[in-house]
Amino acid sequence: MVSRRKLLSGLAATTGGLALRTEARPFVDTPWPNGARGAVSLSYDDGLSNQSLLAAPELARRGWRGDFFLTLDNMRDAFPAWKAVAAAGHEIGNHTTHHRCDLRPFAPGAYIRDEVMATQVAFDQAFGPLPRHFAYPCSVTNLGRGGPNAELHRFGELLRGQGFLSARTSDGPPMTQSYAWTHRMALTADAPTYEKDDPAEAIAYLDEALKGGRWAILVFHTLAEARTESGATSLKVHSAILDAIAARPLWCAPIGEVLAHIRPK
């Protein structure tokens, strides 16, 4: 099987130099809250039941809130559990209906209507109107014609036109505040345990964020007592990563809250 990183490397490499919308005035960094030297957001993809059962309570125990990007197909019968997650203050994000990893067969308008907005309507009905945040399934953005930059720009602008405040990829280094604000529809992140159930990659990513006062976004998928499949994170490793965050001068907050904090005043 082709590894996730090999599958996405060609596309993800293009996000670093793409500004979906430039800002006219110079960007001024905002100090991180409570003397923190960097920020981190914890995001969980796919709307898996193990996340509502295991991740959300663990974050609550530490007084943190995360981002849960839900795929409608995966959680269509689990709205009560996810309502509880939302009521606890976690951000609920859109991860489409069917989690397609190749968008070439779809016309852009139809894809946004059927995969993105159909999901958003269901979420708004279940949770009430939500701030709209998106995570690209498989970090793939090959929507419509053109090269990777044109595809990502088109996708991001279509999301922006539907009121989305951000869209997250799954590859790329921790971000400066100015980069994150300018690239709100292509936020970079790292899935540190996708290839290996080990906290080392996550810890290195956190330390990279601290060096430059940057913002790190971590991505998780399946949580389980032990890793039994690719992409899964054991509870032991997940806890070790959270312990590493707690031991560092990092502000842990959901994506929307970080964006609101760094927004030019």
Contacts in CASP RR format, 6 or more apart in sequence:
PFRMAT RR
TARGET T0000
AUTHOR 0000-0000-0000
METHOD contacts of the structure
MODEL  1
MVSRRKLLSGLAATTGGLALRTEARPFVDTPWPNGARGAVSLSYDDGLSN
QSLLAAPELARRGWRGDFFLTLDNMRDAFPAWKAVAAAGHEIGNHTTHHR
CDLRPFAPGAYIRDEVMATQVAFDQAFGPLPRHFAYPCSVTNLGRGGPNA
ELHRFGELLRGQGFLSARTSDGPPMTQSYAWTHRMALTADAPTYEKDDPA
EAIAYLDEALKGGRWAILVFHTLAEARTESGATSLKVHSAILDAIAARPL
WCAPIGEVLAHIRPK
1 230 0 8 1.000
3 195 0 8 1.000
4 138 0 8 1.000
4 191 0 8 1.000
4 194 0 8 1.000
4 195 0 8 1.000
4 230 0 8 1.000
4 231 0 8 1.000
5 171 0 8 1.000
5 194 0 8 1.000
5 195 0 8 1.000
7 101 0 8 1.000
7 138 0 8 1.000
8 138 0 8 1.000
8 139 0 8 1.000
8 140 0 8 1.000
8 170 0 8 1.000
8 171 0 8 1.000
9 171 0 8 1.000
10 148 0 8 1.000
11 139 0 8 1.000
11 140 0 8 1.000
11 141 0 8 1.000
11 142 0 8 1.000
11 148 0 8 1.000
11 152 0 8 1.000
12 139 0 8 1.000
12 169 0 8 1.000
12 170 0 8 1.000
12 171 0 8 1.000
12 172 0 8 1.000
14 148 0 8 1.000
14 149 0 8 1.000
14 152 0 8 1.000
15 152 0 8 1.000
15 169 0 8 1.000
15 171 0 8 1.000
15 172 0 8 1.000
15 183 0 8 1.000
15 186 0 8 1.000
15 188 0 8 1.000
16 172 0 8 1.000
16 183 0 8 1.000
16 186 0 8 1.000
16 188 0 8 1.000
18 149 0 8 1.000
18 152 0 8 1.000
18 153 0 8 1.000
18 183 0 8 1.000
18 186 0 8 1.000
19 182 0 8 1.000
19 183 0 8 1.000
20 152 0 8 1.000
20 153 0 8 1.000
20 156 0 8 1.000
20 157 0 8 1.000
20 160 0 8 1.000
20 182 0 8 1.000
20 183 0 8 1.000
20 184 0 8 1.000
20 185 0 8 1.000
20 186 0 8 1.000
21 160 0 8 1.000
21 182 0 8 1.000
21 184 0 8 1.000
21 185 0 8 1.000
22 182 0 8 1.000
23 181 0 8 1.000
23 182 0 8 1.000
23 264 0 8 1.000
25 264 0 8 1.000
27 177 0 8 1.000
27 178 0 8 1.000
27 181 0 8 1.000
27 182 0 8 1.000
27 264 0 8 1.000
28 264 0 8 1.000
29 176 0 8 1.000
29 177 0 8 1.000
29 178 0 8 1.000
29 262 0 8 1.000
30 177 0 8 1.000
30 261 0 8 1.000
30 262 0 8 1.000
30 265 0 8 1.000
32 38 0 8 1.000
32 39 0 8 1.000
32 213 0 8 1.000
32 251 0 8 1.000
32 261 0 8 1.000
33 251 0 8 1.000
33 261 0 8 1.000
34 251 0 8 1.000
35 249 0 8 1.000
36 249 0 8 1.000
36 250 0 8 1.000
36 251 0 8 1.000
37 210 0 8 1.000
37 213 0 8 1.000
37 249 0 8 1.000
37 250 0 8 1.000
38 209 0 8 1.000
38 210 0 8 1.000
38 212 0 8 1.000
38 213 0 8 1.000
38 214 0 8 1.000
38 215 0 8 1.000
38 216 0 8 1.000
38 249 0 8 1.000
38 250 0 8 1.000
38 251 0 8 1.000
39 209 0 8 1.000
39 213 0 8 1.000
39 214 0 8 1.000
39 215 0 8 1.000
39 216 0 8 1.000
39 250 0 8 1.000
39 251 0 8 1.000
39 252 0 8 1.000
39 253 0 8 1.000
39 258 0 8 1.000
39 261 0 8 1.000
40 206 0 8 1.000
40 209 0 8 1.000
40 215 0 8 1.000
40 216 0 8 1.000
40 217 0 8 1.000
40 218 0 8 1.000
40 245 0 8 1.000
40 250 0 8 1.000
40 251 0 8 1.000
40 252 0 8 1.000
41 66 0 8 1.000
41 67 0 8 1.000
41 215 0 8 1.000
41 216 0 8 1.000
41 217 0 8 1.000
41 218 0 8 1.000
41 252 0 8 1.000
41 253 0 8 1.000
41 254 0 8 1.000
41 255 0 8 1.000
41 258 0 8 1.000
42 59 0 8 1.000
42 64 0 8 1.000
42 66 0 8 1.000
42 67 0 8 1.000
42 218 0 8 1.000
42 220 0 8 1.000
42 242 0 8 1.000
42 252 0 8 1.000
43 66 0 8 1.000
43 67 0 8 1.000
43 68 0 8 1.000
43 69 0 8 1.000
43 135 0 8 1.000
43 168 0 8 1.000
43 189 0 8 1.000
43 217 0 8 1.000
43 218 0 8 1.000
43 219 0 8 1.000
43 220 0 8 1.000
43 255 0 8 1.000
44 51 0 8 1.000
44 55 0 8 1.000
44 66 0 8 1.000
44 67 0 8 1.000
44 68 0 8 1.000
44 69 0 8 1.000
44 219 0 8 1.000
44 220 0 8 1.000
44 221 0 8 1.000
44 223 0 8 1.000
45 69 0 8 1.000
45 71 0 8 1.000
45 95 0 8 1.000
45 135 0 8 1.000
45 137 0 8 1.000
45 170 0 8 1.000
45 219 0 8 1.000
45 220 0 8 1.000
45 221 0 8 1.000
46 69 0 8 1.000
46 70 0 8 1.000
46 71 0 8 1.000
46 74 0 8 1.000
46 95 0 8 1.000
46 99 0 8 1.000
46 221 0 8 1.000
47 68 0 8 1.000
47 69 0 8 1.000
47 70 0 8 1.000
47 71 0 8 1.000
47 74 0 8 1.000
47 75 0 8 1.000
47 78 0 8 1.000
47 82 0 8 1.000
47 95 0 8 1.000
48 74 0 8 1.000
48 75 0 8 1.000
48 221 0 8 1.000
48 222 0 8 1.000
48 223 0 8 1.000
49 75 0 8 1.000
49 78 0 8 1.000
49 81 0 8 1.000
50 222 0 8 1.000
50 223 0 8 1.000
50 224 0 8 1.000
51 68 0 8 1.000
51 220 0 8 1.000
51 223 0 8 1.000
52 68 0 8 1.000
52 78 0 8 1.000
52 81 0 8 1.000
52 82 0 8 1.000
52 84 0 8 1.000
52 85 0 8 1.000
53 81 0 8 1.000
54 223 0 8 1.000
54 235 0 8 1.000
55 68 0 8 1.000
55 220 0 8 1.000
55 223 0 8 1.000
55 238 0 8 1.000
56 68 0 8 1.000
56 84 0 8 1.000
56 85 0 8 1.000
56 88 0 8 1.000
56 90 0 8 1.000
58 238 0 8 1.000
58 239 0 8 1.000
58 242 0 8 1.000
59 65 0 8 1.000
59 66 0 8 1.000
59 90 0 8 1.000
59 242 0 8 1.000
60 88 0 8 1.000
62 242 0 8 1.000
62 246 0 8 1.000
64 242 0 8 1.000
64 252 0 8 1.000
64 253 0 8 1.000
65 88 0 8 1.000
65 89 0 8 1.000
65 90 0 8 1.000
65 91 0 8 1.000
65 253 0 8 1.000
65 254 0 8 1.000
65 257 0 8 1.000
66 90 0 8 1.000
66 91 0 8 1.000
66 254 0 8 1.000
67 90 0 8 1.000
67 91 0 8 1.000
67 93 0 8 1.000
67 133 0 8 1.000
67 135 0 8 1.000
67 168 0 8 1.000
67 254 0 8 1.000
67 255 0 8 1.000
67 256 0 8 1.000
68 82 0 8 1.000
68 85 0 8 1.000
68 90 0 8 1.000
68 91 0 8 1.000
68 92 0 8 1.000
68 93 0 8 1.000
69 93 0 8 1.000
69 94 0 8 1.000
69 95 0 8 1.000
69 133 0 8 1.000
69 134 0 8 1.000
69 135 0 8 1.000
69 168 0 8 1.000
70 82 0 8 1.000
70 92 0 8 1.000
70 93 0 8 1.000
70 94 0 8 1.000
70 95 0 8 1.000
70 119 0 8 1.000
70 123 0 8 1.000
71 95 0 8 1.000
71 96 0 8 1.000
71 97 0 8 1.000
71 98 0 8 1.000
71 99 0 8 1.000
71 119 0 8 1.000
71 137 0 8 1.000
72 96 0 8 1.000
72 97 0 8 1.000
72 98 0 8 1.000
72 118 0 8 1.000
72 119 0 8 1.000
72 122 0 8 1.000
72 123 0 8 1.000
73 97 0 8 1.000
73 98 0 8 1.000
73 99 0 8 1.000
74 99 0 8 1.000
75 81 0 8 1.000
75 82 0 8 1.000
76 122 0 8 1.000
79 126 0 8 1.000
82 92 0 8 1.000
82 126 0 8 1.000
82 127 0 8 1.000
83 126 0 8 1.000
83 127 0 8 1.000
85 92 0 8 1.000
86 92 0 8 1.000
86 127 0 8 1.000
86 130 0 8 1.000
90 254 0 8 1.000
91 131 0 8 1.000
91 133 0 8 1.000
91 254 0 8 1.000
91 255 0 8 1.000
91 256 0 8 1.000
91 257 0 8 1.000
92 123 0 8 1.000
92 127 0 8 1.000
92 130 0 8 1.000
93 123 0 8 1.000
93 130 0 8 1.000
93 132 0 8 1.000
93 133 0 8 1.000
93 134 0 8 1.000
93 135 0 8 1.000
94 116 0 8 1.000
94 119 0 8 1.000
94 120 0 8 1.000
94 123 0 8 1.000
94 132 0 8 1.000
94 133 0 8 1.000
94 134 0 8 1.000
94 135 0 8 1.000
94 164 0 8 1.000
95 119 0 8 1.000
95 134 0 8 1.000
95 135 0 8 1.000
95 137 0 8 1.000
96 115 0 8 1.000
96 116 0 8 1.000
96 119 0 8 1.000
96 137 0 8 1.000
97 114 0 8 1.000
97 115 0 8 1.000
97 118 0 8 1.000
97 119 0 8 1.000
98 115 0 8 1.000
99 137 0 8 1.000
99 138 0 8 1.000
100 106 0 8 1.000
100 115 0 8 1.000
100 137 0 8 1.000
100 140 0 8 1.000
101 137 0 8 1.000
101 138 0 8 1.000
101 140 0 8 1.000
102 140 0 8 1.000
102 142 0 8 1.000
103 111 0 8 1.000
103 140 0 8 1.000
103 141 0 8 1.000
103 142 0 8 1.000
103 143 0 8 1.000
103 144 0 8 1.000
104 142 0 8 1.000
104 144 0 8 1.000
106 115 0 8 1.000
106 143 0 8 1.000
106 144 0 8 1.000
107 144 0 8 1.000
108 143 0 8 1.000
108 144 0 8 1.000
108 154 0 8 1.000
108 155 0 8 1.000
108 158 0 8 1.000
109 158 0 8 1.000
111 143 0 8 1.000
112 158 0 8 1.000
112 159 0 8 1.000
112 162 0 8 1.000
116 134 0 8 1.000
116 159 0 8 1.000
116 162 0 8 1.000
117 162 0 8 1.000
120 132 0 8 1.000
120 162 0 8 1.000
123 130 0 8 1.000
124 130 0 8 1.000
131 165 0 8 1.000
131 256 0 8 1.000
132 159 0 8 1.000
132 162 0 8 1.000
132 163 0 8 1.000
132 164 0 8 1.000
132 165 0 8 1.000
133 164 0 8 1.000
133 165 0 8 1.000
133 166 0 8 1.000
133 167 0 8 1.000
133 168 0 8 1.000
133 255 0 8 1.000
133 256 0 8 1.000
134 159 0 8 1.000
134 164 0 8 1.000
134 166 0 8 1.000
134 167 0 8 1.000
134 168 0 8 1.000
135 167 0 8 1.000
135 168 0 8 1.000
135 170 0 8 1.000
135 219 0 8 1.000
136 155 0 8 1.000
136 167 0 8 1.000
136 168 0 8 1.000
136 169 0 8 1.000
136 170 0 8 1.000
138 170 0 8 1.000
139 169 0 8 1.000
139 170 0 8 1.000
139 171 0 8 1.000
141 148 0 8 1.000
141 151 0 8 1.000
141 152 0 8 1.000
141 155 0 8 1.000
141 156 0 8 1.000
141 169 0 8 1.000
142 148 0 8 1.000
142 151 0 8 1.000
143 151 0 8 1.000
143 154 0 8 1.000
143 155 0 8 1.000
143 158 0 8 1.000
144 151 0 8 1.000
144 154 0 8 1.000
145 151 0 8 1.000
152 186 0 8 1.000
155 167 0 8 1.000
155 185 0 8 1.000
156 164 0 8 1.000
156 167 0 8 1.000
156 185 0 8 1.000
156 186 0 8 1.000
157 185 0 8 1.000
159 167 0 8 1.000
159 185 0 8 1.000
160 185 0 8 1.000
164 185 0 8 1.000
165 184 0 8 1.000
165 256 0 8 1.000
165 259 0 8 1.000
166 184 0 8 1.000
166 185 0 8 1.000
166 187 0 8 1.000
166 255 0 8 1.000
166 256 0 8 1.000
166 259 0 8 1.000
167 184 0 8 1.000
167 185 0 8 1.000
167 186 0 8 1.000
167 187 0 8 1.000
168 187 0 8 1.000
168 189 0 8 1.000
168 217 0 8 1.000
168 219 0 8 1.000
168 255 0 8 1.000
169 186 0 8 1.000
169 187 0 8 1.000
169 188 0 8 1.000
169 189 0 8 1.000
170 189 0 8 1.000
170 190 0 8 1.000
170 191 0 8 1.000
170 219 0 8 1.000
171 188 0 8 1.000
171 189 0 8 1.000
171 190 0 8 1.000
171 191 0 8 1.000
172 188 0 8 1.000
172 189 0 8 1.000
172 190 0 8 1.000
173 188 0 8 1.000
173 208 0 8 1.000
173 214 0 8 1.000
174 188 0 8 1.000
174 205 0 8 1.000
174 208 0 8 1.000
174 209 0 8 1.000
174 212 0 8 1.000
174 214 0 8 1.000
174 215 0 8 1.000
174 216 0 8 1.000
175 183 0 8 1.000
175 187 0 8 1.000
175 188 0 8 1.000
175 214 0 8 1.000
175 215 0 8 1.000
175 217 0 8 1.000
176 212 0 8 1.000
176 213 0 8 1.000
176 214 0 8 1.000
176 215 0 8 1.000
177 214 0 8 1.000
177 215 0 8 1.000
177 262 0 8 1.000
180 187 0 8 1.000
180 215 0 8 1.000
180 258 0 8 1.000
180 259 0 8 1.000
180 262 0 8 1.000
181 259 0 8 1.000
181 262 0 8 1.000
181 263 0 8 1.000
181 264 0 8 1.000
184 259 0 8 1.000
187 217 0 8 1.000
187 255 0 8 1.000
188 217 0 8 1.000
189 216 0 8 1.000
189 217 0 8 1.000
189 218 0 8 1.000
189 219 0 8 1.000
190 201 0 8 1.000
190 202 0 8 1.000
190 205 0 8 1.000
190 216 0 8 1.000
190 217 0 8 1.000
190 218 0 8 1.000
190 219 0 8 1.000
191 218 0 8 1.000
191 219 0 8 1.000
191 220 0 8 1.000
191 221 0 8 1.000
191 231 0 8 1.000
192 199 0 8 1.000
192 201 0 8 1.000
192 202 0 8 1.000
192 205 0 8 1.000
192 218 0 8 1.000
192 219 0 8 1.000
192 241 0 8 1.000
193 199 0 8 1.000
193 201 0 8 1.000
193 202 0 8 1.000
193 220 0 8 1.000
193 231 0 8 1.000
193 232 0 8 1.000
193 233 0 8 1.000
193 237 0 8 1.000
193 238 0 8 1.000
193 241 0 8 1.000
194 219 0 8 1.000
194 221 0 8 1.000
194 230 0 8 1.000
194 231 0 8 1.000
195 230 0 8 1.000
195 231 0 8 1.000
197 227 0 8 1.000
197 232 0 8 1.000
197 233 0 8 1.000
197 234 0 8 1.000
197 237 0 8 1.000
198 237 0 8 1.000
199 237 0 8 1.000
199 240 0 8 1.000
199 241 0 8 1.000
199 244 0 8 1.000
202 218 0 8 1.000
202 241 0 8 1.000
202 244 0 8 1.000
203 241 0 8 1.000
203 244 0 8 1.000
205 216 0 8 1.000
205 218 0 8 1.000
206 216 0 8 1.000
206 244 0 8 1.000
206 245 0 8 1.000
206 248 0 8 1.000
206 250 0 8 1.000
207 248 0 8 1.000
208 214 0 8 1.000
208 216 0 8 1.000
209 215 0 8 1.000
209 216 0 8 1.000
209 250 0 8 1.000
210 248 0 8 1.000
210 249 0 8 1.000
210 250 0 8 1.000
215 258 0 8 1.000
215 262 0 8 1.000
216 250 0 8 1.000
217 255 0 8 1.000
218 241 0 8 1.000
220 233 0 8 1.000
220 238 0 8 1.000
221 231 0 8 1.000
221 232 0 8 1.000
221 233 0 8 1.000
222 229 0 8 1.000
222 231 0 8 1.000
222 232 0 8 1.000
222 233 0 8 1.000
223 232 0 8 1.000
223 233 0 8 1.000
223 234 0 8 1.000
223 235 0 8 1.000
223 238 0 8 1.000
224 232 0 8 1.000
224 233 0 8 1.000
224 234 0 8 1.000
224 235 0 8 1.000
225 234 0 8 1.000
225 235 0 8 1.000
226 234 0 8 1.000
227 233 0 8 1.000
227 234 0 8 1.000
227 237 0 8 1.000
245 252 0 8 1.000
251 258 0 8 1.000
253 261 0 8 1.000
END
